[in-house]
């Protein structure tokens, strides 16, 4: 087992993998590992804000790359307005 891995009880691990999508499963594993790593240390900005900040940039970057830089198609796939996409790209330094 790696240093930052969290071992789930067998019945919980089986239930989780059968009821969650691969993306949801990945997020669950990563959040559990992060929580185990930080223990009782508080996250100054809040865990919710931290996760959104850490996930949004790579999500935008990958969707935009998949659509070969076409912001209109990327925005449509993301379900947001192109102007909103541009604002988010600017915030993450992706413009």
C-alpha positions in Angstrom: 0.0 0.0 0.0 1.4 3.4 -0.9 2.0 6.0 1.8 -1.1 8.1 1.1 -3.5 5.4 0.2 -6.6 4.7 2.2 -7.9 1.2 2.6 -11.7 0.7 2.5 -13.5 -2.1 4.2 -14.1 -4.8 1.5 -17.9 -4.4 1.5 -17.6 -0.6 1.1 -15.1 -0.9 -1.7 -17.3 -3.3 -3.6 -20.5 -1.2 -3.1 -18.7 2.0 -4.2 -17.2 0.6 -7.4 -20.5 -0.9 -8.5 -22.6 2.3 -8.0 -20.3 5.1 -9.1 -19.0 6.2 -12.4 -15.3 6.0 -13.0 -15.0 9.8 -12.6 -16.9 9.8 -9.4 -14.9 6.9 -8.1 -11.7 8.7 -8.9 -12.8 11.8 -7.1 -13.9 9.8 -4.1 -10.5 8.0 -3.8 -8.6 11.3 -4.2 -10.7 13.2 -1.6 -10.3 10.3 0.9 -6.6 10.2 0.3 -6.3 14.0 0.7 -8.3 13.9 4.0 -6.2 11.1 5.3 -3.0 13.1 4.4 -4.1 16.3 6.1 -5.7 14.6 9.1 -7.2 17.2 11.5 -5.4 20.1 9.7 -7.9 22.6 8.5 -8.0 23.8 4.9 -7.8 27.6 5.0 -9.9 28.2 1.9 -12.3 25.3 2.6 -12.2 21.9 1.0 -15.0 22.7 -1.5 -13.2 25.7 -2.9 -10.0 23.8 -3.0 -11.5 20.9 -5.0 -13.2 23.2 -7.4 -10.0 25.2 -8.0 -7.9 22.1 -8.5 -10.4 20.4 -10.8 -11.7 23.3 -12.9 -8.4 24.2 -14.6 -7.5 20.7 -15.8 -11.1 20.1 -16.9 -11.2 23.3 -19.0 -7.7 22.6 -20.4 -8.6 19.0 -21.4 -12.0 19.8 -22.9 -10.5 22.7 -24.9 -7.6 20.5 -26.1 -10.0 17.7 -27.1 -12.0 20.2 -29.2 -8.7 21.6 -30.7 -9.1 25.0 -29.1 -12.6 25.6 -30.4 -14.1 27.5 -27.5 -17.7 27.3 -28.8 -17.6 23.5 -28.9 -15.9 23.3 -25.6 -18.4 25.6 -24.0 -21.3 23.6 -25.4 -19.9 20.3 -24.1 -19.3 21.9 -20.7 -22.9 23.3 -20.7 -21.8 26.9 -20.2 -21.9 30.0 -22.2 -18.8 30.8 -24.3 -18.3 34.1 -22.5 -18.3 32.2 -19.2 -15.8 29.8 -20.6 -13.5 32.7 -21.6 -13.8 34.2 -18.1 -12.9 30.8 -16.5 -10.0 30.3 -19.0 -8.7 33.8 -18.0 -8.9 33.0 -14.3 -6.9 29.8 -14.8 -4.4 31.5 -17.1 -5.5 29.4 -20.1 -6.1 32.2 -22.6 
